[in-house]
């Protein structure tokens, strides 16, 4: 595997409908406050479909839609491959912040990498807006004035999918857990929910990340007799586990699968024939409303016909909001000031609607409980979900006073209130 990380300057060219092509940009450099954005993610591994080049497309679309020259900004977008390795992700983040002049990093799936970049951004006083990682620890005791966690987290996933399965009678669980930060966090947060609601966890088995053979773990889960097998993994690992569960005919034995982090790209790869009936939680789906459909159709033209995932939608919305904050300040230089402004300005975009960013850095918006359609119900390649419920943001995410974030206490003292 390559140890050298891809670094590409992506200037928005004519394919994105901007008024200036590359040659014109070279002849007439953009004037305004310089802003450099880095999209850091998995471009070649198990999470490439979730984020990858699609997240770069989303960032460039956000820049185009913001029309930076009309707002006094000159924006450049870079991309890099962290290869799902914390050391590579942190190393590239340091290089970007210190030598490349990057002001903000976006996306960063893989929770262990996200936690590493989170610390680098704090040290460098730059901005980190995460849309691809799940761990709620980003807004817990290690929260940072430089980080915004945009799209979803392990608490929201537990409240959505875990809560739905327990309500359906799934009160005994066995976890198949990816052996890294996200898997551990989503198992922890789902276990807490199960136990609060009177259920029990009968056992768990860790699998390597990434994993290539789920049969031993799933046979162990099968032998536990648990009503629900919780897949505490994502991306290619989830796809592999669901396929193996179908091969082992676990559903025929009365056990239900709970995919605790599933994206539309995963279901597209599996097909409704394999994934039908699977219940999952997402904050975004391309076919939710007119705004999501219009964005997704446009995205698909630049992404080989693929519809955007929630992580890619989070990049788009996060970049838009970040640019609004930079414009308001007139500078991108001080990361903590930019994030403070992002918290001050209400969020509003066509993909997630109106929302807020709390003192702990958690972006609040609705989550949705979906069920994968049966093949006969699907009217097209990307017609994958039916909506079971809308979960209001205030109910989906961890209460502000329960995360242990020091920034919450600091903000409460400043306001003269209790956290």
N, C-alpha and C positions, 0 to 999 in steps of 0.2 A: 504493500500500500504506500502511496506517496506520502512523504512527510512534509513536503512543501505545500503551503496553503495557497489556494487560488486567490488572487487579488485582481479584480477587474474594475476599471472605471467605466461606469455605464452612463454615458451622456444621453439624455432623452432626445432621440432622433425623429425623423419623419414618420416612422412606423407608428408612433404614438400620437400623431396628429398635431404636434406642436408647430407653431408658425415658423420655427427656424430649424433647418437641418444641421448636420454636423459641420459642413463646410461653412455655413453662415455663422455658427457659433465660434469657429476658429477665426473668422475674419472680423467678427464683432463680438468680443468677449462680453458675457453677461455682467452687468454692473449691479451692485447691491451688497447687502450684508452677506458674507460668505457663510454657507452652511454645508457641511459634509456629513452625509449619512452613510452608515455601514450596515448592510444586511448580512448577518452572520448566521449560518445554518448548516444543515446536512445537505450537501449537494450530490452525494454519491452513495449513500447508505440506506438504512431502513426507514429513515424519515424524509427522504428526498421528495417523495410525492406529497407529503404533508406540507412541506415548506419549500426548500430547494429554489429552483429558478422561478417558480410561481410567486414566491414572496418578493423576489426582485421585481417581477412584473407589477405586483401590487404596489410596491413602493414608488415605482416610476409613474404609475397611474395616479397615485396620490399627489406627487409633485406636479404632474400635468394639471390635475384638477384644481390645485391650489393657485396656479398661475403665479409663481414666485416673483417674476419680474414686475408684475403689477403691484406687488406688496413689498418691494424693496429688498428682495432676497435673491441670492444666486446659489442654487442648490446643485450639489453633485452627489451621486449615489455610487457606493462601492459594494462589492459582494465578496464573500469569503466562505470557505468550507472548513468547518471545525471538526469534521470527521467523527463527531460524537465523542471527542476526547477532551476532557477538561483542560489539560495542559496546552493543547493546541488552541483551543478557544481562548483561554486566558492570554496566551502568548500573542495571538493575533490582535486581541483587544488592546493589549498594551502597545503594540506597534502602531495600530491605527490611531489610538488616542495621542501617543507621544510623538510619532514621527510623520504620520500621514495627515494629521490635522483633523481627524474625524471628531465630530461633536456629539454624535448620538449613534448608538448601536440598537438595531431592531431584530426581532424574531427570536433566534436562539432556542430552538427545541433541544431536548435532552436536559433534564433538570440538573444533573451534575455539572454540565457545562454552563448552564444559566447561573448557578450559584457562584461559579468561579468568575464569570464576567461581571456579575453583580458586585463582587468585591473590588474588581479592577476599576469599575466605573466610580465607585465610592472613593478609592484612593486617588484617582485622576481628576475628580470633581467634574465628570462628564455625565452624559445621560444614557440610561439603559431602559428601553421600553420592550418588555418581553411579551411576545404573543404566542410562542410555540412550546414553552415548558409548562409543566403542571404543578410543581411543588408549591404549596401554600407557604413554605418557609421563607419565600421571598418577601412576604409581608408579615412575617412573624417576628420573633425576637431579634432576628438578624436584619430587619427591615432597614432601608437606606433612604436618605433624602434625595438620592440620585436615580432611584428605580421606580418604574411604573409597571405593574403586572396587569396586562390588558385583557386577555381573552377569556381564560378559564383558570381554575385551579383545582387541586385535589379535593378540597372541601366541597366545592360546588358539584363536582362529579359524584362524590359520595352522597350528597344530599339528593341529587337528581336520580341517578341510576340505582344507587344503593337503597334509597328510600322507596323507590317504586317497586323494587323486587321484594323488599320486606312487606310492603303493603299487600302484595300479591300472595303472601304466604311463604315467601322464601326466607325463613328464619334461621336456617343453618347454612353456613358457608364454608367453602374451602378455597384458598387463594393460590393461584399460579402467578408468581410475582417476579418481574424482571429485577435482576440483582444490581440495582443502582438507585439513585436518589428518588426518581419519580415513583418507581415501583414500591419502594419502602413507604413513601409519603401517602400514596393513594391507598395502600393496604391499611396503614395506620388510621387515616381519616375515615375510611369506610368501616373499619372495625369499630371505631368509636360510635358511629351512627347505628350500626347493627346492635351493639350492646345497649345503647340508650333506648332502643325500641324493643328490647326484650329478646333479641336473637342471640345466637352463639356462633363463634368461629371454631370449627372442628379441627382446623389445621391449615398449613401453608407449605408450599415448596418454592424455593428460589430457582430461577433458570438463568443461565448466562445471558448477557446482553452484548450483541444480539444472539438469539438462540436459533438453532437449526433443526432441533428434534424435540417436539413437545410431547411425544407419546409417553415417555416415562412419567412426566409430571401429571399428565391428564389421567393416566391409569391410577396414579396415587390418589388424585382427586375423586375419581370414580369409586375407588375402594373405600373412601371415607364415608360414603352415603349421604353427603351434604346435598341439600336441595338445590343450592346455587354454587356454581363454580365461578369465582370472580377472577377475571383476567386483569391483573394489575400490570399491564404492559401497553404498548402502543405501536402504531405503524406496522412495519413488516412482521414484527413479533405477534401482534394481534391477528393479522391475516393468517399467519402460519398456525397459530393455536386454534382458531375457528375452523380452519380446514381439517386439522387433525381431529378435532372434536367431532366433526361431521363424519369423518372416516371411521371413528370409533363408535359412532351412533350413540353418543351420550344422551341425547334428547330422548331417544327411544327407551332409555332406562329411567326416565322421569327426572333427570337433572337438567337444570336450566343454566345457560351461559349468561354471564353479565360482563359485557365489555365495558370497563370503567373509563377508558378513553378510546373512542372510536371516531374517526373522521369520515366524511363522505367519500374520500378517495379510497379508504379501506373497503367500504361497502361496494364501491364501484369495482374494485379488484376482485372481491369475493363473488359478486353478483347476488341479486335477491334470491336466486335459487338456493344458494348456500346459506345466506344470512337472514332469510325471511323470519320475521317474528322477533328478531333481536331488539331489545330495548336499550336505548343509549341516550346520553345527554350531550347537547352541543349548544353553544351560544349563537350559532349562525348556520343557516342553510340557504343555499342559493335560491330556492323557490319559496321563501317565506312571504315576500310581498313585492310590490312593483319596484321598489328601490333595489332590493337584493337581486331581482331578476335582471334589471337593466345593467347593473354593475357586472353581474356574472356573465351575461352575454358578451359584453365588451371584453372582459377578461379572457373569455374563451377564444376570442379572435387572436390573441397574442400568446395563448398557452396550448396550442394544438388541439383546441376543442374541449379541453378539460374545464370543469367548473371549479371555482376556488374553494379551498378548505377554510375552516374557521381560523386557522393560524394565519393563512394568507390574507383573509379579510381583516384580521387584527392588525397586520402590518399596515394595510391601507389606512384604516381608521386611526391607528396610532401615529403614523407619519403626518396625516392631516392635522391632528390636534397639536402635535409637537410644533409644526410650522406656525400654527396660530399663536402659540406661546412665544416663539422666537420673534415673530413680527411684533407682538405686543411689547416685548422687552427691547427690541432693536439690536439684539445680540444673542449669539449662541454660546458665548465664551464660558459662562458660569453655569455648570450643569445643575447644581442644586437650586439656583434661582429659576432656571427654566422649568424644572420639575415643580417647583412651588407655584409658578404661574399656570402650569398645566392643571394643577389641583384647584386653582382659583377659578379658572374658566370652566363653565359647564361643558360637557362633551356633547356633540351633536353631529351625527353623520348618517348617511343613508343605509348603512349596514347594521349598526347596533342601536340606532335611534339616539334619544336623549339619555344622558347619564352623568355620572360624577366620578371623580377620582378622590378617594378618601385620604386621610392623613397618613395612613400606613402604605399608600401607593397602590392599593387595590382599586382597579376600575370596576364600577358597578353598573350592570345592565342585566336584562332578563336572560334566563337560560331556558332551554326548551327540551322537553322529554319527547323523544321520537321513537317510532317503531319501524323497522324495515318492512317495506311492502312485500307482499307475495308477488311472484312473477306475473300472475294474471292481473294484478292491480297496477303494475308499472307500465306507464305509457311511453317510455323512452329510456335511453341509455342512462341518463342521470336522474330519472324520476325514481327516487330511492326511499323516501321517508313519508310517513304520515305523522302528523303532530298529535300527541296524546295530551300534552299539558304545557302551559306557559308557567315558568317558575319565576316570580318577581325577584329582581336582583337582591332586594333586602332579605329575602328568605333563602336565596341560593348560596350566598357567600357567608363566610364566617362573620359573626358579629364583631364590630370594631373593637369592643372592649375585651374580646376573648383571645386575641392573637398574641398578646405580649409585646407589641411593637413599642419601643421607647418613644417614637415620634408621636404616638397617640397621646401619651402622658404629657409630653412637651406641649402639644397643641392645646390640650385641655387646660393646662396651667396658664397658657397665654390667654385663653378665653375666659378663665375664671370658672371653669366647669369641671365636673368629674368625667374621666374617660369612660 
